[in-house]
């Protein structure tokens, strides 16, 4: 059966203002820089990405109310922001109207002509500095902390809903208390084990002890139920701020990996309603600890020094997986949490993606014989001080005897 093209065509419009089209043209391509070299027949074509996609349209309005429709179309084209352009064949495209003009030479009675020039909508923000993108991570972490606390309060259950339970009602709340206390204990282990600023370490020791002791009291009231995860998150982030960035990232990454590996979904059925309520509380406390560690991990990334481009690419892939693991099983009722985790994920990935643009790639250097790191650093960088970098990167036992094949940063 032949296709009925007239039924498949879209009604043309821009930001809801309809019109007819006499001509529509879409143009695009690739941004290619042509490099030509002396005594070389083959040029080098450098691809800088897709070129701007543009739409050039000759539109017309033909009806008894063409003048009113023309005023509406003019207002839509002159309004701020992007809008949906519907083309007869392409369908809807998000664009910005760059310019429009009334073409009176084509006007007739009841027929008003327009020329529209539009560009496909691009990124939501202009090129940003590394520092500004890092700051967005801290802003997103602040917003996420509140949503995590609200999610915990919504999930927290005091007791089962019905049925006789072999355990007292306190068992349900005790499960949440123990879960949050386990999180405090994990943070205390980090404080003791890792290099933490001495003054901040003393402050965090008292804060962790206070949080551990007051946990039963906090979970007795609705306000305390919200405050408990907030205090846990605040303590986690403060502990991360008091540690070297790379150390903090490694420590909190360990909590994230262990927590996601041990996370279990709440089963559909339990012998008693109180056992199910206890399982819900346990899952909520485990998630609160993982997300607290994820927030501190994100902030540590914003402060850490990424050594090279491959390390940054690996870090970005790990971040994407950690965040994805947190949202993949969340129900539809947790849409606010899913959204805020996505915002933080996007902020971290945008920061890493921008940071690695300035980093040198890693290359493999080969020599005919083993040379001292000082000599190689001078030959590669004209900077003997970078010999320490070569030794550390290749885990060389003695700097006077570098391997004949080793890794080094490009200039």
N, C-alpha and C positions, 0 to 999 in steps of 0.2 A: 504494500500500500504506500503510495507516494506521501511524502511529508507535506503537511499544510503549513507553509511558512508564515502565512498571515496570522494563524493562531498562536504561533510560537514567539512572535515579536512582542517585546515589552513596550509599554506606554512610556514614552520619554518624559523625564521630569528631573528637577534639581531642588533638593530640600523640600520636596512635596509640591513644588510649583510645576504643573504639567505644561508641555509644549509639544509641537511636532518638529520633525527634523527634515531638513532638505538635504543636508550633508553632515556627516560626522566622520572625523578622522582621528585615529589613535596612532601615536608615534612613540618610539622608545628605542632601546638598543643597549650597547655596552660602552663604557667609558674606556677607550683604548688609547694608550699613549704609545706612539711609534718611536722607537729608538733605532737609529741607524749609525753604523760604525765605519770608520775608515778601513778600506781594504777587506771588507766583509760583505758578501753578497746577501746574506740572510739578515733581515731586520729582527729586532726583538720587540714583540708586541706585549706591553704590560697592561693587564686587565685590572682596572680600578673599581670594578663593580658595575651594577646595572645603572644605566642612565635614567634621567628623570622621565617618567611616563606622562605624556601630555595628550590632552583631548582638545580638538579644535572642532567646534560645532556651529553649524548654521541652523538656527532654530526659528520657528515662526509660530504665530498664534493666529488662528482663523476661526472666529465665531462672532456672534453679536456682542459678546462681552470681551472682545479681544483687548480693548484698552485697559480694562480692569485686570485681566490676566497678565498683561504686559507689566503693569505696576507691581503685581505680586512677584513676578519673575525677577524684575529689577531689584526689589527688596531682598529676595533670597540670595541673589548674586552679590549684593553689597553687604550682606550680614557677615559677622565675624565667625570664624571657625570653619571646620570641615563639614561637609554634608554629603548625602548620598546622591550621586548622579546615576540615573537610570537611562541606559542606552538601549535602542531597539533590539540589537543583537547581543551585546555583551551582558546586559542586565545591570544590576546595581554595582557601583564602584564608589568607594569613599574617596572624595576629591576635595580640593579647594578651588574656588573660582578665582583665577588670577586677574582676569579682566573680562568685561563684557561691553558691548556697544549696540546701540540701536541703529540698524542699517536702513535708513529712510529711503534709500534708492530702490529698495525692493518692496516698499510698502504699497499696498493697494487698499481699496475699501474693504474693511473687515479682515485685513491680512497685514500683520505687523512682524517685521523680521528682526532677529537678534543674532549677534555673533558672540559666542562664548569661548573662552580659553580657560581650561582647567588643568590642574596637575594632581596626580594621584597622591593621596596623603602619605606622609612618611613617618619618621620617628616622632615620639611624643615630646622629645626635648632636644635641645641643641647639643653640640659636643660639650661634654663636661670634663672638668679636671678630675684627677685621681682623688684629690682631697675632698671635693664636693661629693663624689660618689661614695667615698668612705663615710662621710657624715650622714648620708642617707641610710646607711646600715644601722647606725645608732638610733636614728629617728624611727626606723621600722621596728627595731628591737623594743623601743619604748612602747610603741603601739601594740606590739604583739604580746607584751607582758600582761597588759590589761585583759586582752582577749583570752589568753591562756587561763588566767585566774577565773574569769567568768565561765569558761568552759568547765573547769574543775568544779566550781560551785554548782553548775547545772547537773553534772554527772554524779555528784556526791549523794549518797543515800544513807539515811539514818538507820533504817531497819527494813525488813521485808514487808511486803504489802499485805500478805494474808497467810494463813496456815500456821500450824504449830511448829516451832523451831526447837531443835535440841540444844542450840546455843542461846545464851542470853543476847538481848539486843546490843549490849556493849561490844559483843564480838564483831559486829559490823563496823562500828566506829573505830574499834581497836585496829582493824585491818588497815584503815586509812592512816591512823596515827603511826603504826609501825612502818608503813610504806614511806611516809614523809620523813620519818626519823632515819630510815635507811638512806634516803637521799642526803640528809644532813651528815650522816656518817661518811658517805662517799666524798662529800666536799671537805670534811675534816681530814680524810686520808690524803687528799690532794694538798691541803694546806701544810700538812706535816711533811709530806714527801717531796714536794716541789719547791724550788727557790722562790719564796714570796718575800716581798718587802717587809722587813722586820716590824715596822710600825703598823702597817696594814695587817700583818699576820696576827698581831696581838688584838687588834680591833675585831678581826674576823673570828678569832678564837672565841671571844666573848659573845659575838653575835650568833655564832653557830650553837654555842652552849645554851644561850637564852632561847633560841628557836627550838632546840631539842626539848628543853624543859617545859616550855609553854605550849607545845603542840596539842596536848589533850584539852587545854583551856580554849585554844583557838577554835577547835572543831566543835565547840558546844553551842556556838551562836552562828546565825547566817553571815554576819559581818566577818566573823573570825574564819569561817570556811573560805571566804574570798581572800582574806588577808594571808592565810597560811601559804598558798602557792606564790602570792606576791612577795612575801618575805623570802621564800626559798629562791625565787628568781633574782631578787635584788642582791641577796648574799652571794649567789653564784656569779653574777656579773661583777660584783665588787671584788670577789676573789680573783677573777680573771684579769681585772684591771691592775691588780697588784703583782702580777706575774709577768715575766717576759712573754711577748706575744706568741712566739713559736712554741714555748713550753705550754702556755695556756691552751693553744689550739690542739696540741697533742693530747693533753690531759682530758679535755672535754670531748675530744673525738673518741677517746676510749670509752667514756660513759655512753656516748651516743651509740657506738657500735655494739657494746655489750647490751644496752637496753633494747635496741631494735632486734638483736638476735634472740633475746629472751622474751620478747613481747608475744603474748598469746591473746587471741580473741575470746571474748566472753561467750561461753557455750549457751545454746538456746534453752536448755533445761537443767535444773538442779534439783536435788532431793527436797530442799526447802527454799523458801523465798529469801530467808536471811543468808543462806550460802550464796545465792545469786547476788544479793546486795553487797556482800563482802567481796565477791569477785569483781563487781563493777567498781567498787572503791579501790581495790588493788590495781586494776587497770588504769584508773584515773590518776592515781598517785605515780605510777610508773611513767605515764605519759607526761605528767607535769615535770618530773625530773629530767626526762629526755629533752623536753622543749626548753627547760631552763639551761641545760647544757648546750643545746643548739643555739640559743641566743648568745650565750657567752662565747661559743665557738665562732659565731659569725662576727662578733666584735673583735675577737682575737685576730681573725683574718684581716680585718680592716687596719690593724696595727702592725701586722707582721711584715717582714721583708721577704718577698718571693724571690728566690735566688735566680731563676732562669725561666725561659718560656716553657719548656717541657714540664717543669715542676708546677707552673701556673695552670697549664692545661689539665694536668692530673688532679690538682686541687679543685678546679672547677667541676670536673666530672664527679669527684667525690661529694662535693656540696650538693649537686643536683640529685644524686642518689639518696643522700641522707634526708633531704627535704621531701623527696618523692615518697620515701618509705613512711613518713609521718602522715601524709594526707591520703594515701591510697585506700585505706580502710575506714576513713572517717565517714560517718553517715551524713545524710543531707541536712540534718538538724544542726550540724557543726559548720554551716556555710561560712559564718563569720571567721571561725578559726582557720578554715581552709583558705579563705581570701587573705587573711593577714599573714599566714605562713607563706603564701605565694608572693606577697609583696616583699617580705624579707628575703625570700629565695631570689627574687628578681634583682633586689638591691645588691646582694652578695655577688651574684653572677655578673651583673653589669660592672661592678668594681673590679673583679678579677679580669674580666675581658678587656677592660680599659688598661689595667695595670700591666698586663703582659705585652701590650703593644710596644711599650718602651723597653722591654727586656730583650737581651741578646739571645739568639738561639745557641744550642749546644752543638759543637762540632767535634769530630774525632781527629786527633793529630797523631801522625805516625812519624817516627824518626828512625834513622839507621842504627843508632846505638843509644844506650841509656845515658841521659844527661841530667845534670842537677836542675832542680826546679828554678833556681835563680837564673840560670842561663836561658831556660825555656820561657820564663816570664819576660825576660828582656827581649827575646827574639819575637815573641808573640805580641806583646803589649808595650814594649819599651818602658816597662815599669817593674822593677825587681820586687816591689812589695806585693805584687800579685802572685808571687810564688806560694804564699800561704794558701791562697785560693786554689791553686792547682793541687797542692798536697791534700787539702781537705776534700776536694771534690773526688779525687781518685783513691782516697784512703791509703796513701803511700806510707810505708813504714818509716823510710828514711828519705828526707828531701833531697839528698845527694844522688839518689838512684831512682829516677822516674822511669816508668815502663816505656817501652818503645811505642806503644799505642795507648793513648789516654784521652780523656774528655777535657774540653776547655770551652769557655765561653767565646763566642765570636766577638770581634771588636765592637 
